[in-house]
Amino acid sequence: MLWAGLPCPWLSFLAVLGTVKTFGTPTAGYASANVVQELADGYQLLITTSCDVARTGECFCDDPIEPDVPTDTPLEEALDWIRSGNVL
């Protein structure tokens, strides 16, 4: 996905203001934090310890996140949106 607006460090702030749109295709659905535990026999056990939560409270773990604007040309769509003047 491509975020249109200002550079990514500002994404959370702008999201609160409602001035961020995402463009592209759904994410792969890997939105969890994992911990690797070493086992005595040399194997490893991967444990999911948390999932991402959106500002709306929606939890993302294994499901893809849909963009606001589904498109195969995210850069062009984002630039069109910025040029439209509806960003701020």
C-alpha positions as CSV (number, residue, x, y, z in Angstrom):
1,M,0.0,0.0,0.0
2,L,1.0,3.6,-0.6
3,W,0.2,6.3,1.9
4,A,-0.5,9.7,0.4
5,G,-0.2,12.9,2.3
6,L,3.0,13.7,4.3
7,P,5.9,11.4,5.1
8,C,5.1,8.3,7.2
9,P,6.2,9.7,10.6
10,W,3.1,12.0,10.3
11,L,0.8,9.2,9.3
12,S,-0.6,8.5,12.8
13,F,-1.2,12.2,13.4
14,L,-2.9,12.8,10.0
15,A,-5.0,9.7,10.5
16,V,-6.6,11.3,13.5
17,L,-7.3,14.3,11.4
18,G,-8.9,12.1,8.7
19,T,-6.5,13.4,6.0
20,V,-4.8,10.0,5.2
21,K,-5.8,7.6,2.4
22,T,-4.2,4.3,1.5
23,F,-3.9,3.3,-2.1
24,G,-3.0,-0.1,-3.6
25,T,-3.8,-3.7,-2.9
26,P,-4.5,-5.5,0.4
27,T,-1.6,-6.2,2.7
28,A,-0.3,-9.8,3.1
29,G,-2.1,-10.2,6.4
30,Y,1.0,-10.5,8.6
31,A,0.2,-8.0,11.3
32,S,1.3,-9.9,14.4
33,A,4.3,-9.7,16.8
34,N,6.0,-13.0,17.4
35,V,8.5,-14.4,19.9
36,V,10.8,-17.4,19.2
37,Q,11.3,-19.8,22.0
38,E,14.3,-22.1,21.8
39,L,13.4,-25.7,22.8
40,A,15.8,-28.1,24.6
41,D,16.0,-30.4,21.5
42,G,17.2,-27.5,19.2
43,Y,13.8,-26.8,17.7
44,Q,12.2,-23.4,17.9
45,L,8.6,-22.6,18.8
46,L,7.1,-19.4,17.3
47,I,4.4,-17.8,19.5
48,T,2.2,-14.9,18.5
49,T,2.2,-12.5,21.4
50,S,0.2,-9.6,20.0
51,C,-1.6,-8.1,17.0
52,D,-1.9,-4.6,15.5
53,V,-4.8,-2.5,16.5
54,A,-6.1,0.4,14.4
55,R,-7.1,3.8,15.9
56,T,-10.7,2.6,15.5
57,G,-10.1,-0.4,17.8
58,E,-10.2,-2.9,15.0
59,C,-7.7,-5.8,15.6
60,F,-5.5,-7.1,12.7
61,C,-3.7,-10.4,13.1
62,D,-4.1,-12.8,10.1
63,D,-6.5,-10.8,7.9
64,P,-5.3,-8.6,5.1
65,I,-5.9,-4.8,5.5
66,E,-7.8,-3.3,2.7
67,P,-6.7,0.0,1.3
68,D,-9.0,3.0,1.1
69,V,-8.6,3.1,-2.6
70,P,-8.1,-0.3,-4.3
71,T,-5.9,0.2,-7.4
72,D,-3.2,-1.4,-9.4
73,T,-1.7,2.1,-10.0
74,P,-1.3,3.5,-6.4
75,L,1.2,6.2,-7.2
76,E,-0.9,7.7,-10.0
77,E,-4.1,7.5,-7.9
78,A,-2.4,9.1,-4.9
79,L,-1.0,11.9,-7.0
80,D,-4.5,12.5,-8.5
81,W,-6.0,12.7,-5.0
82,I,-3.3,15.1,-3.8
83,R,-3.8,17.3,-6.9
84,S,-7.6,17.3,-6.3
85,G,-7.0,19.6,-3.2
86,N,-9.0,17.3,-0.9
87,V,-6.0,16.4,1.2
88,L,-6.3,19.0,4.0
